[in-house]
Amino acid sequence: MNGKNRKDIRSGLKVAIVLKQDQRSGKLTEGIVKDILTNSPTHPHGIKVRLEEGQVGRVQKIMDV
């Protein structure tokens, strides 16, 4: 799963996100989803989430299902 569908993402899921400042390099940050910030059912660049540590970014990869 690639993180572009909102229905695939829920709180407590371990994901890899790309932070705004890392979009050029593509560096991924792993963490646990706290809040889903994107309201639309899909997004071409990934669903925007807030991790439990407070970072905000777009989901690139779902680590566990």
ROGUDREN-914232 format. One record per atom (N, C-alpha, C): chain; x negated, y negated, z negated; atom name; residue number from 1; residue in one letter. Coordinates in Angstrom, 3 decimals. Example, Ala and Ser with C-alpha at 12.3 -4.5 7.8 and 13.67 -1.06 7.14 Angstrom:
<recs>
+-------+----------+----------+----------+------+------+------+
: kolpa :        x :        y :        z : banu : mido : zado :
+-------+----------+----------+----------+------+------+------+
:     A :  -13.190 :    5.690 :   -7.800 :    N :    1 :    A :
:     A :  -12.300 :    4.500 :   -7.800 :   CA :    1 :    A :
:     A :  -13.200 :    3.300 :   -7.800 :    C :    1 :    A :
:     A :  -12.850 :    2.250 :   -7.080 :    N :    2 :    S :
:     A :  -13.670 :    1.060 :   -7.140 :   CA :    2 :    S :
:     A :  -12.900 :   -0.030 :   -7.870 :    C :    2 :    S :
+-------+----------+----------+----------+------+------+------+
</recs>
This chain:
<recs>
+-------+----------+----------+----------+------+------+------+
: kolpa :        x :        y :        z : banu : mido : zado :
+-------+----------+----------+----------+------+------+------+
:     A :   -0.847 :    1.194 :    0.000 :    N :    1 :    M :
:     A :    0.000 :    0.000 :    0.000 :   CA :    1 :    M :
:     A :   -0.886 :   -1.248 :    0.000 :    C :    1 :    M :
:     A :   -0.477 :   -2.232 :    0.757 :    N :    2 :    N :
:     A :   -1.352 :   -3.370 :    0.997 :   CA :    2 :    N :
:     A :   -0.951 :   -4.650 :    0.265 :    C :    2 :    N :
:     A :    0.151 :   -4.658 :   -0.483 :    N :    3 :    G :
:     A :    0.496 :   -5.844 :   -1.264 :   CA :    3 :    G :
:     A :    1.253 :   -6.919 :   -0.513 :    C :    3 :    G :
:     A :    1.769 :   -6.604 :    0.687 :    N :    4 :    K :
:     A :    2.510 :   -7.603 :    1.459 :   CA :    4 :    K :
:     A :    4.018 :   -7.524 :    1.220 :    C :    4 :    K :
:     A :    4.468 :   -6.463 :    0.544 :    N :    5 :    N :
:     A :    5.890 :   -6.295 :    0.246 :   CA :    5 :    N :
:     A :    6.126 :   -6.482 :   -1.239 :    C :    5 :    N :
:     A :    7.042 :   -7.380 :   -1.578 :    N :    6 :    R :
:     A :    7.327 :   -7.701 :   -2.979 :   CA :    6 :    R :
:     A :    7.856 :   -6.486 :   -3.739 :    C :    6 :    R :
:     A :    8.612 :   -5.626 :   -3.045 :    N :    7 :    K :
:     A :    9.229 :   -4.465 :   -3.701 :   CA :    7 :    K :
:     A :    8.195 :   -3.451 :   -4.206 :    C :    7 :    K :
:     A :    6.968 :   -3.493 :   -3.658 :    N :    8 :    D :
:     A :    5.917 :   -2.560 :   -4.067 :   CA :    8 :    D :
:     A :    5.178 :   -3.009 :   -5.323 :    C :    8 :    D :
:     A :    5.426 :   -4.248 :   -5.775 :    N :    9 :    I :
:     A :    4.654 :   -4.838 :   -6.869 :   CA :    9 :    I :
:     A :    5.555 :   -5.055 :   -8.076 :    C :    9 :    I :
:     A :    5.049 :   -4.703 :   -9.255 :    N :   10 :    R :
:     A :    5.808 :   -4.917 :  -10.491 :   CA :   10 :    R :
:     A :    4.819 :   -5.217 :  -11.624 :    C :   10 :    R :
:     A :    5.347 :   -5.776 :  -12.695 :    N :   11 :    S :
:     A :    4.510 :   -6.082 :  -13.858 :   CA :   11 :    S :
:     A :    3.872 :   -4.802 :  -14.387 :    C :   11 :    S :
:     A :    2.622 :   -4.919 :  -14.820 :    N :   12 :    G :
:     A :    1.910 :   -3.787 :  -15.387 :   CA :   12 :    G :
:     A :    1.125 :   -2.980 :  -14.371 :    C :   12 :    G :
:     A :    1.260 :   -3.307 :  -13.091 :    N :   13 :    L :
:     A :    0.559 :   -2.584 :  -12.034 :   CA :   13 :    L :
:     A :   -0.865 :   -3.106 :  -11.903 :    C :   13 :    L :
:     A :   -1.841 :   -2.211 :  -11.698 :    N :   14 :    K :
:     A :   -3.224 :   -2.628 :  -11.477 :   CA :   14 :    K :
:     A :   -3.397 :   -2.939 :   -9.990 :    C :   14 :    K :
:     A :   -3.888 :   -4.153 :   -9.703 :    N :   15 :    V :
:     A :   -4.039 :   -4.597 :   -8.318 :   CA :   15 :    V :
:     A :   -5.386 :   -5.289 :   -8.129 :    C :   15 :    V :
:     A :   -5.743 :   -5.482 :   -6.861 :    N :   16 :    A :
:     A :   -6.902 :   -6.301 :   -6.500 :   CA :   16 :    A :
:     A :   -6.362 :   -7.513 :   -5.763 :    C :   16 :    A :
:     A :   -6.720 :   -8.711 :   -6.242 :    N :   17 :    I :
:     A :   -6.239 :   -9.950 :   -5.621 :   CA :   17 :    I :
:     A :   -7.418 :  -10.740 :   -5.088 :    C :   17 :    I :
:     A :   -7.119 :  -11.646 :   -4.164 :    N :   18 :    V :
:     A :   -8.121 :  -12.609 :   -3.708 :   CA :   18 :    V :
:     A :   -7.702 :  -13.969 :   -4.263 :    C :   18 :    V :
:     A :   -8.608 :  -14.601 :   -5.006 :    N :   19 :    L :
:     A :   -8.351 :  -15.919 :   -5.576 :   CA :   19 :    L :
:     A :   -8.499 :  -16.971 :   -4.480 :    C :   19 :    L :
:     A :   -7.877 :  -18.141 :   -4.668 :    N :   20 :    K :
:     A :   -7.928 :  -19.217 :   -3.672 :   CA :   20 :    K :
:     A :   -9.374 :  -19.556 :   -3.292 :    C :   20 :    K :
:     A :  -10.238 :  -19.690 :   -4.296 :    N :   21 :    Q :
:     A :  -11.623 :  -20.078 :   -4.016 :   CA :   21 :    Q :
:     A :  -12.428 :  -18.948 :   -3.368 :    C :   21 :    Q :
:     A :  -11.913 :  -17.713 :   -3.388 :    N :   22 :    D :
:     A :  -12.621 :  -16.566 :   -2.808 :   CA :   22 :    D :
:     A :  -12.071 :  -16.155 :   -1.448 :    C :   22 :    D :
:     A :  -11.123 :  -16.931 :   -0.893 :    N :   23 :    Q :
:     A :  -10.498 :  -16.522 :    0.361 :   CA :   23 :    Q :
:     A :  -11.488 :  -16.442 :    1.516 :    C :   23 :    Q :
:     A :  -12.468 :  -17.346 :    1.549 :    N :   24 :    R :
:     A :  -13.460 :  -17.312 :    2.633 :   CA :   24 :    R :
:     A :  -14.369 :  -16.100 :    2.521 :    C :   24 :    R :
:     A :  -14.819 :  -15.781 :    1.309 :    N :   25 :    S :
:     A :  -15.740 :  -14.658 :    1.118 :   CA :   25 :    S :
:     A :  -15.000 :  -13.322 :    1.081 :    C :   25 :    S :
:     A :  -13.726 :  -13.346 :    0.700 :    N :   26 :    G :
:     A :  -12.957 :  -12.109 :    0.604 :   CA :   26 :    G :
:     A :  -13.209 :  -11.337 :   -0.680 :    C :   26 :    G :
:     A :  -13.886 :  -11.956 :   -1.649 :    N :   27 :    K :
:     A :  -14.178 :  -11.303 :   -2.933 :   CA :   27 :    K :
:     A :  -12.879 :  -10.982 :   -3.660 :    C :   27 :    K :
:     A :  -12.756 :   -9.741 :   -4.131 :    N :   28 :    L :
:     A :  -11.536 :   -9.305 :   -4.807 :   CA :   28 :    L :
:     A :  -11.725 :   -9.320 :   -6.322 :    C :   28 :    L :
:     A :  -10.644 :   -9.612 :   -7.026 :    N :   29 :    T :
:     A :  -10.612 :   -9.608 :   -8.480 :   CA :   29 :    T :
:     A :   -9.556 :   -8.598 :   -8.908 :    C :   29 :    T :
:     A :   -9.936 :   -7.657 :   -9.773 :    N :   30 :    E :
:     A :   -8.991 :   -6.643 :  -10.229 :   CA :   30 :    E :
:     A :   -8.353 :   -7.069 :  -11.540 :    C :   30 :    E :
:     A :   -7.105 :   -6.651 :  -11.731 :    N :   31 :    G :
:     A :   -6.414 :   -6.950 :  -12.971 :   CA :   31 :    G :
:     A :   -5.017 :   -6.371 :  -12.981 :    C :   31 :    G :
:     A :   -4.308 :   -6.650 :  -14.060 :    N :   32 :    I :
:     A :   -2.950 :   -6.151 :  -14.262 :   CA :   32 :    I :
:     A :   -1.963 :   -7.285 :  -13.997 :    C :   32 :    I :
:     A :   -0.921 :   -7.006 :  -13.221 :    N :   33 :    V :
:     A :    0.084 :   -8.012 :  -12.871 :   CA :   33 :    V :
:     A :    0.885 :   -8.409 :  -14.106 :    C :   33 :    V :
:     A :    0.979 :   -9.725 :  -14.335 :    N :   34 :    K :
:     A :    1.831 :  -10.257 :  -15.399 :   CA :   34 :    K :
:     A :    3.118 :  -10.820 :  -14.798 :    C :   34 :    K :
:     A :    2.983 :  -11.706 :  -13.786 :    N :   35 :    D :
:     A :    4.138 :  -12.338 :  -13.145 :   CA :   35 :    D :
:     A :    3.994 :  -12.266 :  -11.628 :    C :   35 :    D :
:     A :    5.135 :  -12.120 :  -10.944 :    N :   36 :    I :
:     A :    5.167 :  -12.212 :   -9.485 :   CA :   36 :    I :
:     A :    5.621 :  -13.626 :   -9.143 :    C :   36 :    I :
:     A :    4.823 :  -14.352 :   -8.359 :    N :   37 :    L :
:     A :    5.093 :  -15.760 :   -8.078 :   CA :   37 :    L :
:     A :    5.748 :  -15.991 :   -6.717 :    C :   37 :    L :
:     A :    5.618 :  -15.040 :   -5.793 :    N :   38 :    T :
:     A :    6.243 :  -15.173 :   -4.471 :   CA :   38 :    T :
:     A :    7.696 :  -14.725 :   -4.567 :    C :   38 :    T :
:     A :    8.605 :  -15.559 :   -4.058 :    N :   39 :    N :
:     A :   10.029 :  -15.214 :   -4.106 :   CA :   39 :    N :
:     A :   10.506 :  -14.429 :   -2.885 :    C :   39 :    N :
:     A :    9.851 :  -14.628 :   -1.740 :    N :   40 :    S :
:     A :   10.302 :  -13.958 :   -0.521 :   CA :   40 :    S :
:     A :    9.957 :  -12.461 :   -0.577 :    C :   40 :    S :
:     A :   10.711 :  -11.621 :    0.144 :    N :   41 :    P :
:     A :   10.479 :  -10.169 :    0.085 :   CA :   41 :    P :
:     A :    9.148 :   -9.728 :    0.681 :    C :   41 :    P :
:     A :    8.597 :  -10.514 :    1.628 :    N :   42 :    T :
:     A :    7.289 :  -10.189 :    2.213 :   CA :   42 :    T :
:     A :    6.488 :  -11.472 :    2.405 :    C :   42 :    T :
:     A :    5.179 :  -11.301 :    2.529 :    N :   43 :    H :
:     A :    4.311 :  -12.440 :    2.850 :   CA :   43 :    H :
:     A :    3.126 :  -11.901 :    3.644 :    C :   43 :    H :
:     A :    2.782 :  -12.529 :    4.786 :    N :   44 :    P :
:     A :    1.721 :  -11.990 :    5.642 :   CA :   44 :    P :
:     A :    0.334 :  -11.972 :    5.003 :    C :   44 :    P :
:     A :    0.077 :  -12.840 :    4.022 :    N :   45 :    H :
:     A :   -1.244 :  -12.882 :    3.377 :   CA :   45 :    H :
:     A :   -1.264 :  -12.180 :    2.035 :    C :   45 :    H :
:     A :   -0.148 :  -11.583 :    1.638 :    N :   46 :    G :
:     A :   -0.056 :  -10.888 :    0.358 :   CA :   46 :    G :
:     A :    0.827 :  -11.643 :   -0.614 :    C :   46 :    G :
:     A :    1.459 :  -10.904 :   -1.504 :    N :   47 :    I :
:     A :    2.348 :  -11.481 :   -2.516 :   CA :   47 :    I :
:     A :    1.497 :  -12.166 :   -3.586 :    C :   47 :    I :
:     A :    1.873 :  -13.386 :   -3.949 :    N :   48 :    K :
:     A :    1.119 :  -14.137 :   -4.955 :   CA :   48 :    K :
:     A :    1.558 :  -13.691 :   -6.350 :    C :   48 :    K :
:     A :    0.576 :  -13.392 :   -7.206 :    N :   49 :    V :
:     A :    0.846 :  -12.929 :   -8.568 :   CA :   49 :    V :
:     A :   -0.060 :  -13.644 :   -9.562 :    C :   49 :    V :
:     A :    0.349 :  -13.597 :  -10.833 :    N :   50 :    R :
:     A :   -0.510 :  -14.052 :  -11.946 :   CA :   50 :    R :
:     A :   -0.914 :  -12.799 :  -12.711 :    C :   50 :    R :
:     A :   -2.213 :  -12.657 :  -12.954 :    N :   51 :    L :
:     A :   -2.703 :  -11.522 :  -13.727 :   CA :   51 :    L :
:     A :   -2.595 :  -11.822 :  -15.219 :    C :   51 :    L :
:     A :   -2.717 :  -10.771 :  -16.039 :    N :   52 :    E :
:     A :   -2.649 :  -10.947 :  -17.495 :   CA :   52 :    E :
:     A :   -3.747 :  -11.880 :  -17.999 :    C :   52 :    E :
:     A :   -4.893 :  -11.944 :  -17.306 :    N :   53 :    E :
:     A :   -5.992 :  -12.824 :  -17.707 :   CA :   53 :    E :
:     A :   -5.751 :  -14.268 :  -17.291 :    C :   53 :    E :
:     A :   -4.699 :  -14.513 :  -16.476 :    N :   54 :    G :
:     A :   -4.347 :  -15.863 :  -16.094 :   CA :   54 :    G :
:     A :   -4.719 :  -16.249 :  -14.667 :    C :   54 :    G :
:     A :   -5.518 :  -15.435 :  -13.964 :    N :   55 :    Q :
:     A :   -5.887 :  -15.759 :  -12.586 :   CA :   55 :    Q :
:     A :   -4.661 :  -15.620 :  -11.674 :    C :   55 :    Q :
:     A :   -4.602 :  -16.483 :  -10.657 :    N :   56 :    V :
:     A :   -3.520 :  -16.456 :   -9.679 :   CA :   56 :    V :
:     A :   -4.121 :  -16.210 :   -8.307 :    C :   56 :    V :
:     A :   -3.551 :  -15.254 :   -7.584 :    N :   57 :    G :
:     A :   -4.045 :  -14.966 :   -6.239 :   CA :   57 :    G :
:     A :   -3.076 :  -14.064 :   -5.499 :    C :   57 :    G :
:     A :   -3.441 :  -13.700 :   -4.276 :    N :   58 :    R :
:     A :   -2.596 :  -12.869 :   -3.429 :   CA :   58 :    R :
:     A :   -3.085 :  -11.426 :   -3.455 :    C :   58 :    R :
:     A :   -2.132 :  -10.500 :   -3.596 :    N :   59 :    V :
:     A :   -2.458 :   -9.077 :   -3.685 :   CA :   59 :    V :
:     A :   -2.996 :   -8.579 :   -2.350 :    C :   59 :    V :
:     A :   -4.171 :   -7.971 :   -2.404 :    N :   60 :    Q :
:     A :   -4.784 :   -7.374 :   -1.222 :   CA :   60 :    Q :
:     A :   -4.683 :   -5.852 :   -1.259 :    C :   60 :    Q :
:     A :   -4.679 :   -5.293 :   -2.476 :    N :   61 :    K :
:     A :   -4.686 :   -3.847 :   -2.611 :   CA :   61 :    K :
:     A :   -3.983 :   -3.467 :   -3.922 :    C :   61 :    K :
:     A :   -3.169 :   -2.411 :   -3.868 :    N :   62 :    I :
:     A :   -2.544 :   -1.884 :   -5.077 :   CA :   62 :    I :
:     A :   -3.373 :   -0.683 :   -5.510 :    C :   62 :    I :
:     A :   -3.907 :   -0.750 :   -6.736 :    N :   63 :    M :
:     A :   -4.855 :    0.258 :   -7.192 :   CA :   63 :    M :
:     A :   -4.174 :    1.539 :   -7.676 :    C :   63 :    M :
:     A :   -3.098 :    1.430 :   -8.451 :    N :   64 :    D :
:     A :   -2.393 :    2.630 :   -8.920 :   CA :   64 :    D :
:     A :   -0.907 :    2.463 :   -8.666 :    C :   64 :    D :
:     A :   -0.265 :    3.582 :   -8.392 :    N :   65 :    V :
:     A :    1.160 :    3.535 :   -8.024 :   CA :   65 :    V :
:     A :    1.978 :    4.260 :   -9.055 :    C :   65 :    V :
+-------+----------+----------+----------+------+------+------+
</recs>
